[in-house]
């Protein structure tokens, strides 16, 4: 009995030590991340714990779920210490409804009397640009990819392949167009007409948002609202943006609109600590650990580059 107990103790001890080490490393990583964020804020704004500030909100990647950004904007709208907001956009676009929801949240922030400046990073196209036009001003780098004012709906047609492998896809429906976009058969002319009318309607909403946000005539917007992508320099010529510059210039621009001294005190973007993201970045497993965000076949409308 004593020999069995002796043999089982080392593995248990190793397990306890391993668990303690993991907890210690996780705590240390979180502490470093928080400390780095605090020092970064201090460097940008000379300390932002007190006084009136400019807040930065990040929009990164596909626009599918904007609950976090909308929550941040609402919190800053209700915070008297936040005088202005910079939304930093690095996105090729995404689903229509979340894009419009974020657009609305920015407009509500402006209606509350707080200026918003959009700072376009590497890419702010389609839905990314849709969000940007809700701001008072837009800054972009000369090489930023932006524009792509259009709407797309993509569906696969596997009819020929299914016939080759002998698969019959059976649909029982009530409503003539309930299975519009069915990948197991060719699309009819009437179905295409219905979907085209739908896309044209949303495209019109996009054009209206750009015309309203940029104070341009709709006919003028239609001349470049054909889905093409522009550089920041080209966008400046077309009055799609206000000025060329990076995040620092956008923050200073927000301070000017809010009547704050430059450089202003800044609250940096909220970054949520994730062990998965940490492993993905440190071990180079971005492609391996990434999961597809968008459905492959029956997709909703996308404002995508």
C-alpha positions as CSV (number, residue, x, y, z in Angstrom):
1,X,0.0,0.0,0.0
2,X,2.8,2.5,0.9
3,X,4.7,1.7,-2.3
4,X,1.5,2.5,-4.4
5,X,1.0,5.7,-2.6
6,X,4.7,6.6,-3.2
7,X,4.4,5.9,-6.9
8,X,1.3,8.1,-7.4
9,X,2.6,11.1,-5.5
10,X,5.1,12.4,-8.1
11,X,2.5,12.6,-11.0
12,X,0.1,14.5,-8.7
13,X,2.9,16.8,-7.6
14,X,3.8,17.5,-11.3
15,X,0.2,18.1,-12.2
16,X,-0.2,20.6,-9.3
17,X,3.0,22.4,-10.2
18,X,2.0,22.5,-13.9
19,X,-1.4,24.0,-13.1
20,X,0.2,26.6,-10.8
21,X,2.6,27.5,-13.6
22,X,-0.1,27.9,-16.1
23,X,-2.1,30.2,-13.8
24,X,1.1,32.2,-13.0
25,X,1.9,32.7,-16.6
26,X,-1.6,33.6,-17.5
27,X,-1.7,36.2,-14.7
28,X,1.7,37.6,-15.7
29,X,0.6,37.9,-19.4
30,X,-2.6,39.7,-18.4
31,X,-0.6,42.0,-16.1
32,X,1.8,42.9,-18.8
33,X,-1.0,43.5,-21.3
34,X,-2.8,45.9,-18.9
35,X,0.5,47.6,-18.0
36,X,1.5,48.0,-21.7
37,X,-1.9,49.5,-22.4
38,X,-1.7,52.0,-19.6
39,X,1.8,53.1,-20.7
40,X,0.7,53.3,-24.3
41,X,-2.2,55.6,-23.2
42,X,0.2,57.7,-21.1
43,X,2.6,58.1,-24.0
44,X,-0.1,59.2,-26.4
45,X,-1.9,61.6,-24.1
46,X,0.3,62.3,-21.2
47,X,-1.8,60.3,-18.8
48,X,-5.5,59.8,-19.2
49,X,-6.8,58.8,-15.8
50,X,-8.3,62.3,-15.1
51,X,-9.7,65.1,-17.2
52,X,-11.4,65.3,-20.5
53,X,-10.3,62.7,-23.1
54,X,-10.6,61.3,-26.5
55,X,-11.5,57.6,-26.7
56,X,-10.4,55.2,-29.4
57,X,-12.7,52.4,-30.6
58,X,-11.4,49.7,-32.9
59,X,-13.3,48.0,-35.7
60,X,-11.1,45.1,-36.9
61,X,-11.9,42.4,-39.5
62,X,-15.2,41.3,-40.9
63,X,-18.3,43.2,-39.7
64,X,-20.5,40.4,-38.4
65,X,-21.0,41.0,-34.6
66,X,-20.8,44.7,-33.5
67,X,-22.2,44.3,-30.0
68,X,-18.9,45.2,-28.3
69,X,-18.4,48.3,-30.4
70,X,-22.0,49.5,-29.9
71,X,-21.6,48.9,-26.2
72,X,-18.4,51.0,-26.1
73,X,-19.9,53.8,-28.0
74,X,-22.9,53.9,-25.7
75,X,-20.7,54.0,-22.7
76,X,-18.6,56.8,-24.1
77,X,-21.8,58.7,-25.0
78,X,-22.9,58.6,-21.4
79,X,-19.5,59.4,-20.0
80,X,-19.1,63.2,-19.4
81,X,-15.3,62.8,-19.3
82,X,-15.2,61.6,-22.9
83,X,-15.4,64.6,-25.2
84,X,-14.7,62.9,-28.6
85,X,-14.3,59.5,-30.1
86,X,-12.0,58.1,-32.9
87,X,-13.1,54.9,-34.5
88,X,-10.1,53.1,-36.0
89,X,-11.3,51.0,-39.0
90,X,-9.4,48.1,-40.5
91,X,-12.2,46.1,-42.2
92,X,-13.1,44.9,-45.7
93,X,-16.8,45.1,-44.8
94,X,-19.3,42.5,-43.7
95,X,-23.0,41.8,-43.3
96,X,-25.4,44.7,-44.0
97,X,-27.4,44.9,-40.8
98,X,-24.5,44.9,-38.3
99,X,-22.8,47.6,-40.5
100,X,-25.9,49.8,-40.3
101,X,-26.3,49.1,-36.6
102,X,-22.8,50.5,-36.0
103,X,-23.4,53.4,-38.3
104,X,-26.5,54.3,-36.2
105,X,-24.5,54.0,-33.0
106,X,-22.0,56.6,-34.3
107,X,-24.7,58.9,-35.4
108,X,-26.4,58.7,-32.0
109,X,-23.0,59.6,-30.4
110,X,-22.8,62.7,-32.6
111,X,-26.3,63.7,-31.8
112,X,-25.3,63.6,-28.1
113,X,-22.9,66.4,-28.9
114,X,-19.7,64.4,-29.1
115,X,-17.7,64.6,-32.3
116,X,-16.5,61.3,-34.0
117,X,-13.5,61.0,-36.3
118,X,-12.9,57.9,-38.5
119,X,-9.3,56.8,-38.9
120,X,-8.9,54.4,-41.9
121,X,-6.1,51.8,-41.5
122,X,-4.9,49.5,-44.2
123,X,-8.4,48.6,-45.5
124,X,-11.7,50.4,-44.9
125,X,-13.8,49.3,-47.9
126,X,-17.4,48.6,-48.5
127,X,-19.0,48.1,-45.1
128,X,-15.9,49.6,-43.5
129,X,-16.4,52.8,-45.5
130,X,-20.1,52.7,-44.7
131,X,-19.3,52.9,-41.0
132,X,-16.8,55.7,-41.6
133,X,-19.2,58.1,-43.3
134,X,-21.2,58.3,-40.1
135,X,-18.3,60.3,-38.6
136,X,-17.8,64.0,-38.6
137,X,-14.5,63.7,-40.3
138,X,-12.5,60.9,-42.1
139,X,-8.7,60.5,-42.1
140,X,-6.9,57.9,-44.3
141,X,-3.4,57.1,-45.3
142,X,-2.4,57.8,-48.9
143,X,-2.2,54.0,-49.5
144,X,-5.4,53.0,-47.6
145,X,-7.8,50.9,-49.6
146,X,-11.3,52.3,-49.3
147,X,-14.5,52.8,-51.3
148,X,-16.0,49.6,-52.8
149,X,-19.5,51.1,-52.5
150,X,-21.5,48.1,-53.5
151,X,-23.5,45.1,-52.3
152,X,-22.9,41.4,-53.1
153,X,-24.8,38.1,-52.6
154,X,-22.9,35.0,-53.6
155,X,-24.4,31.5,-53.9
156,X,-23.0,28.3,-55.3
157,X,-24.8,26.3,-58.0
158,X,-23.9,22.6,-57.6
159,X,-26.6,21.3,-60.0
160,X,-24.1,19.8,-62.5
161,X,-21.9,18.3,-59.8
162,X,-24.9,16.7,-58.0
163,X,-26.1,15.1,-61.2
164,X,-22.7,13.6,-61.8
165,X,-22.5,11.9,-58.4
166,X,-26.2,10.9,-58.5
167,X,-27.5,13.1,-55.7
168,X,-31.1,14.3,-55.9
169,X,-31.9,17.4,-53.7
170,X,-35.6,17.4,-52.7
171,X,-37.3,20.6,-51.5
172,X,-40.9,20.8,-50.1
173,X,-42.0,24.4,-49.8
174,X,-45.0,26.7,-49.3
175,X,-44.4,29.9,-51.2
176,X,-43.1,30.2,-54.7
177,X,-39.8,31.9,-53.8
178,X,-39.1,30.3,-50.4
179,X,-36.1,28.4,-51.7
180,X,-34.7,31.2,-53.9
181,X,-30.9,30.7,-54.2
182,X,-31.2,26.9,-53.9
183,X,-27.8,25.6,-54.8
184,X,-29.2,22.3,-56.2
185,X,-30.8,23.9,-59.3
186,X,-30.2,26.9,-61.7
187,X,-31.7,30.2,-60.7
188,X,-34.8,31.3,-62.7
189,X,-35.0,34.7,-64.4
190,X,-37.7,35.8,-62.0
191,X,-35.6,34.8,-58.9
192,X,-32.7,36.8,-60.3
193,X,-34.9,39.8,-60.9
194,X,-36.2,39.7,-57.3
195,X,-32.7,39.4,-55.8
196,X,-31.3,42.1,-58.1
197,X,-34.1,44.4,-56.9
198,X,-33.2,43.6,-53.3
199,X,-29.5,44.4,-53.9
200,X,-30.3,47.6,-55.7
201,X,-32.4,48.8,-52.8
202,X,-29.6,48.2,-50.3
203,X,-27.1,49.8,-52.7
204,X,-29.3,52.8,-52.8
205,X,-29.2,52.9,-49.0
206,X,-25.4,52.8,-49.1
207,X,-25.3,55.7,-51.6
208,X,-27.7,57.7,-49.5
209,X,-25.6,57.2,-46.4
210,X,-22.4,58.4,-48.3
211,X,-24.2,61.4,-49.8
212,X,-25.5,62.4,-46.4
213,X,-22.3,61.8,-44.5
214,X,-20.0,63.4,-47.0
215,X,-22.4,66.3,-48.0
216,X,-22.4,65.2,-51.6
217,X,-25.1,65.1,-54.2
218,X,-26.4,61.5,-54.8
219,X,-25.7,61.8,-58.6
220,X,-22.1,62.7,-57.7
221,X,-21.8,59.6,-55.4
222,X,-23.3,57.3,-58.0
223,X,-20.4,58.1,-60.4
224,X,-17.9,56.3,-58.1
225,X,-20.4,54.0,-56.3
226,X,-19.8,51.1,-58.7
227,X,-17.9,48.8,-56.4
228,X,-14.4,49.9,-57.3
229,X,-11.7,50.4,-54.7
230,X,-9.7,53.6,-54.3
231,X,-6.5,54.6,-52.6
232,X,-6.6,57.2,-49.8
233,X,-5.2,59.8,-52.2
234,X,-7.9,59.1,-54.8
235,X,-10.6,59.2,-52.1
236,X,-9.3,62.6,-51.0
237,X,-9.7,63.9,-54.6
238,X,-13.3,62.5,-54.7
239,X,-14.0,64.1,-51.3
240,X,-14.7,60.6,-49.9
241,X,-12.4,61.6,-47.0
242,X,-11.4,64.8,-45.4
243,X,-7.7,64.6,-44.9
244,X,-4.6,62.3,-45.4
245,X,-3.1,61.1,-42.1
246,X,-2.8,58.3,-39.6
247,X,-4.2,57.6,-36.2
248,X,-2.3,60.5,-34.5
249,X,-3.7,63.0,-36.9
250,X,-7.2,61.7,-36.4
251,X,-6.9,62.0,-32.7
252,X,-5.6,65.5,-33.0
253,X,-8.5,66.3,-35.3
254,X,-11.0,64.9,-32.8
255,X,-9.4,67.1,-30.1
256,X,-9.8,70.1,-32.3
257,X,-13.5,69.4,-32.9
258,X,-14.0,68.9,-29.1
259,X,-12.1,72.0,-28.2
260,X,-9.3,70.1,-26.4
261,X,-5.6,70.9,-26.4
262,X,-3.3,68.9,-28.6
263,X,-2.1,66.2,-28.0
264,X,-5.2,65.3,-26.0
265,X,-5.5,62.8,-23.2
266,X,-6.5,59.5,-24.8
267,X,-8.2,56.3,-23.7
268,X,-6.9,53.5,-25.9
269,X,-9.0,50.8,-27.5
270,X,-10.3,48.1,-25.3
271,X,-8.6,44.8,-26.1
272,X,-10.0,41.6,-24.6
273,X,-7.4,39.1,-23.4
274,X,-7.7,35.7,-25.0
275,X,-5.5,32.7,-24.5
276,X,-6.4,31.4,-27.9
277,X,-5.4,34.7,-29.6
278,X,-2.1,34.7,-27.6
279,X,-1.3,31.2,-28.8
280,X,-2.3,32.0,-32.3
281,X,0.0,35.0,-32.5
282,X,2.9,33.6,-30.7
283,X,3.0,30.2,-32.4
284,X,2.0,31.3,-35.8
285,X,-1.2,29.3,-35.9
286,X,-3.5,31.9,-37.3
287,X,-4.5,29.8,-40.3
288,X,-4.8,26.6,-38.3
289,X,-6.9,27.9,-35.4
290,X,-9.0,30.2,-37.4
291,X,-12.6,29.2,-37.9
292,X,-14.7,30.3,-40.9
293,X,-16.9,33.3,-40.0
294,X,-19.2,33.3,-43.0
295,X,-21.5,30.5,-44.3
296,X,-20.4,29.0,-47.5
297,X,-23.6,28.6,-49.4
298,X,-26.8,30.4,-48.4
299,X,-25.4,33.8,-47.4
300,X,-27.1,37.1,-46.4
301,X,-26.2,40.4,-48.1
302,X,-22.7,41.6,-47.7
303,X,-21.1,44.9,-48.1
304,X,-17.7,43.4,-49.0
305,X,-14.6,44.3,-50.9
